[in-house]
Amino acid sequence: MNDCLGVYVSVPFCRAKCTYCNFASGVFAAERMDGYVARLGGEIASVQPRAQALRAELPRTVDTIYLGGGTPSLLAATQVQSLFGALRSEFEIAADAEITLECAPGQLEDETLHALLRSGMNRVSFGVQSFVDSESQAVGRLHTREACLREIARLRSYGTEEINVDLIVGLPGQTAASWRESVEVAITTGVPHISLYMLEVDEDSRLGREVLAAGIRYGAGRVPDEDSIAEWYGAACEWLEGAGIRQYEISNFARERHRSRHNVKYWDRAPYAGFGLDAASMLRSGDDVLRFANPSELDVYLEGDSGSALPMLAERPPVERIGREGQFEEAIFLGLRMNDGVSFSALRREFGEALVRGLNDPLDELCEAGLVERDAERRRLTARGRMASNEVFSRLLVVSA
């Protein structure tokens, strides 16, 4: 297991809040950005004593950094310099570190781009969501297809080839034909990584609440049905595979040697530290794993002194201590998200035979149902199982609880 640290930095500021968004982000006054970056700097500067207080192991070397949000491309060049200065003061950033920026097409100024490139940024993830302009506009995106293609070309002109495109299946007004159009445009760009997400319908987004209430605002009445979304997702998996962009995780597809190293840390249970609003961390403490997350409300996050740790860290945010059985459960669920699946010999080495043996019967049932496939060494979700992954995980949760 790679013991280098991954770092996630949340920048929750957006120019517009998309109707489907359920993240802790929003439209805030521009002057709040300086205070937020100062708060980030204070949190980063306090990370060592925070880890010591929790008796957590904090690797010094960082080999992935991911700037997400929100729209971190809205940072000013001086704010980028301040942020990376804080990170380099506390960590040793590996020479070959993967440094990713999430970016809304058309929202990355030249000065900020140059500051990011000087800071080592070498990967960009574009939140395209759809290459069909009417679909983008329907959910509050501010870009067009032309702007997206122009931005991809612009990044390449500066030597950045590691580019991801996010697409969402299930947007209001989407059809089988328009979905295929978006996927085919993404393939045609030649980007090495594409992420496909099925529209999440929950109470944490305006569109989700409207769909659940059977309303029509935000285009809720034109959201495709679940069966269509599942069918279109499955078709896209085949189209991408045919183009040499192979699925390696439920939502992620990449050409050879272009997987997201940072995201793989989550599924491999490697340590990572999150800074900023709603950012999560996972660190080891002896035989246990510690998981905790920052507040999800901006005013609460900002209330601490920018030069000190979040107040009462051990209690707020709550720290979840995960023992051997909980880690075994996570190894199963996170491992099954990956197309490579779960190695049973690795599970036995880490957790022992008894815990692994307890999965035999439920996994046999899932195999018979066509949701899981097996060979002598590994268990992995089938294509159908990836579509019903929540059902698979819920069956295993009952067994491992």
N, C-alpha and C positions, 0 to 999 in steps of 0.2 A: 504494500500500500504506500502511495506517495504521501510523505508526511509534511510536504510543503503546505503553506496556508493559502487558501483562496480568500480574497477580499471582495465584498459587495458593498457598493456605496449607493445609497438611495438619494436621488434628487427629485423630489415630488412635484416640481413646478411644471405646469403645462400652459400652452397658449389657449387651449380649449379642452374641455372635459368630454371625451367621447362617451356616447350614450351607453355603450356596452361595458365600460371600464368599471372594474370592482376593486381597483388598487387604491392604496392610501396616497392619492395624488389629487391635484386640483389647480385651479387658476388663482394665484395669489399675487399681491402687489409686488412689482419688481424690486422695490427697495428691501423686501424681506429676504431676498436672495443673499445679500451680504451677511446678514445676521445668521442665516442658515449655514453658510459656508464656514463662518467663524465657529459656530456650534459644532460642526463636523470636525474642525481642527481640534477643538477641545476634547471631543470624544476620542479621537484617534490618539491624541497625546496622553490620554489617561488609560489606554488599553492595557499596558503592562501591569499597573497596580490593580486594575479591575480583575485581570486574569489571576493575579496572585491572591486576591481576596477570595476568589472562588476556588482556589487551588486547581486551576485549569491549566493545561499545557497549551502554550501559545507559541507555535513555531515562528521563528524569526524570519525565515525565508518565505517570500510570497512569490508564487509562480503563476497566479491568475488574478486579475482585477477586472471587476465588471461594474460599470457605471450604468445604473438602471433608474427606473422611476415610474411615472414622470417622464420628463424630457430633459435628460442631462446635457443635451446639446445646446440648451439655452444658457448654460454657464458662460460668463464672460471670460476672456483670456486670462485676466488677472486672477479670477476665481479658480480656474483650472490650475494655474501655477501654485496658488495657495494650497489647494487640495493635494496635489502631488508632492509638494514640499512637506506637508504634514505626514503623508504616507512614507516618504523616503526617510524622514527623521526617525520613524519608529520601526521600520522594517527594511530588510535587505530585499530589494526587488530583483529577481533572477534576470540575467541578461536575455534569456529567451522567454520571458514571461508573456503570456497572452493577456492583452489589455483591450477590453471590449467597451465600446460606447453604444448605448441604445440611442437611436436617433429618429426623429420624425422627419421625413423627407421635406426639404426646403427650410429647415429650422436649424441650420448649422452655419454660422457666420465664418467668413474666411479667417478672421483673427483668432476665433476660438479653435477652428480646425488646426491652424498652424501651432497653437499652443498645445493642443492634444498630441499632435504628431511629435513635437519636441519632447513631450512627456513620455513618449513610448507607445502611444495608442497604435495598435496594429490590426484591429478587428472592429467592424461596425455592424450593428444589427438594426436594420431599417424596419420600422413598424408600418409596413405598407398596408396590410390587411386585405386590400383588394386593388387590382389593377383596372377595375371598372369604375369610372369616375362617379356614376350615379350612386353606386353602393358606398363608396367612400364618403360622399357628401351626406348620405342618409344617416350616417352614424357620427357625424361631426368631425371627420378628418378634413384637414385643410389643404391636402395636396391633390394633384392629378397624376394620371399615369405618366404623362410627359415629364413632370417634375421628378418622379421617382427614378425614371430611366436616366434623367440628366444627373441626378445625385449619384447614382451608381457609377456613371462614367467619370464624374468629378473625383470621386474617391480613388478610382483606379488611376487617374492622371497623376495623383500624388503617391502612387505606389502601394496603395492599400488594396490587396486582392482578397483578403479574408472578409467576406461580406455575407451576411445572412439577410434573408427576406422573410418576414412574418406574414402569414396569410390566415384569415379566419373563414371557416366554412359555416354557413348558417346566418349570414347577415341579412337584414331586411331586404326583400326584393331580389335576392340571389336566386338564380335558376341553375339547372344542370349545365346549360350552355355557358352562362357567365362565369360559373365556377371553373369550368374547364379553361375558359379564356384566361382567367387570372393565373392558374397553375402553369399554363403553357407559356405565358409571358415571362413568368418567373424562371422557368427552365431556359427560355431563349436568352435571358440576360447572361447566362453562364455563371451565375454566382455559385460558390461551392457549398452553400448551406441554405436550407429552407426549413422553416418551422411551420407546421400546420396545427391550428387550434380550432376545436369545435366551439361554437358560441356557448358561453356559460350563461345559463338562465338562473339567476338567484336574486335575492333581495338586496344585494350589495351594489347593483347598478340600476340606473334609471330604466334602461331597456328591459332588464330582467324583471324588475318589479311590475312593469307594464304588461309583459307577457304573462306573468303569473296571475295578474288581475284580469286577464282576457281583454285588455284595453287595446287602443289603436295608436296612442301617441308614440313618437320615435320610430314609427314603422313597425310596431309590435305585431300588428295584424298581418304583416307580410313576411314574418320570420318563417322559414321553411320548417316542415314538420321533422320530428326526430328521425324517422325512417329515412327521409331524403338526405338529411345531414350525414347519417351514418353511411349511406350508400355513396355519397359524393366523396366523403373522406376515404373510403376504401378504394374508390376509383383513382383518387389522387395518389395513393400509395403505389398503385400499379404504374401510373404515368411516370412518377419520379424514379421508380426502380428501373423502368425502361430507358430512362435518360441517364442512368448511372449515378443517380442521387439516392443512395440507399438509406432506408430507415434504420436507425440505431437505437431509438427510444420512441415511446408512443407518439410524441409530437415533433420529433427531430429527425432530419434527413440530411445526409452529407455525402459529398464526393469523397473518394479515398483520401485519408489523412487530413480531413478537414472538420472533424468533430469539434464541438465546443468543449474545450478542456475545462473551462470553469463549470459549466453545467454538469459535466460528468462527475465532478467532485460531489455534487449533491447525491447522485445515485450510487456512487461508490462509498459514501459515508466518510469522505475525507474531511478534515477540519476546515472551517471557514469562519470568518468574522464579518459581521454586518455592521455598517455604520450609517446613521441617518434614520429618517422616519420609517417606522415599521420594519426595519432591517432585522433579519434573523441571523443567529450565530449557532454554530455547533462546534464545541471543543471537547477534548477528552480530559478526564480527571481520574487518573488511576485506571481502574477497570470499568469505570462508568463513562457515560457520555452526558454532557450538559447541553441543553437546548434552551435558548431564550431569545426574546425579540424586543425591540424598542417600541415605545408607544406609537400608536397609529394616528394620533391627533397632533397636528403641527404645534399648537400652543403648548401642549404638554411636553413635547420633545424639546421645545425651545426654552422652557422655563428655567432650566439649569444654567449655571454660570458657564460661559463658553470655555473657561479654562479648567473645568472640573468634570469629574465623571457624572453620569446620570445619578441623581440622588437615590440612596438606598437600593443599590443595584440588586442585592441579593433578594429583595422583596419586590421591587418594581423596576424592571419587568420581572415576573416570576421566573425562577430558574427550574426547569424540569430536569431532574436527575434520572437517567435511564440506565437500568441495570442490565444484566445479561439477557434475561428473557425479552425485555423490550428491544434490545439491540438485535436479537435474533428475528423478532417480528419485522423490524425496519429492514434488515438485510433481505428478507423475503420480498416485502412489498416494493422496496426501491430497486432491488435486483430484477424483479419481474418486469419493471417498466422498460428495461433495456432488452433489445432484441436478442442479445447474447444470452439472456436469462441468468439463472442462478446455478452456480457450481455447488453440487452437494458435497464433494470432497472438501471444498473450501469451508463450507458451513460446518462440517464435522470437525475440521481442525480448529475452528474458532469457538464453536459452541458445544461440541460433544455429540455423541451418537443419540442420546436419549431425546433431545429436542428435535433433531432431524427426523427420527423415527416416527414421531407424532404427526408428521405431515403426510406420511405415506398414504393413508386411507383417503383423506380429502383430495390430495393431488390425483390419486387414481380416479376418483369420481370426476374431477375436472377434466382429466384426460379423456374419459369416456364421453363426456359432454362436448368434446371438441374445443375446449377453451384453453387447454394446456397441452403441450407436446413434450416428450421426454426422450432422452437417449441414456446411455450408461452413466453419463457424467452430469448432465444439465437438465433443468426444467425451464421451459420458456413459454410465453404466451403464444398462441396461434394468432393468425390475423383476426379471426373471430373473437378470440380472447382479449385482444387489445381493444376491440370495440366495446367489450363488456368487462373491462378491467375492474370497475368498481364492484361488480358482482363477484368476480374472482377474489378480490381482496377481502370482501365481507365474509365470504365462506371461510377463508383462512384465518380471519380475525377471530372468529368464534372458536376455532381450534387452538390458536396460540394464546388466547386470553387466559 
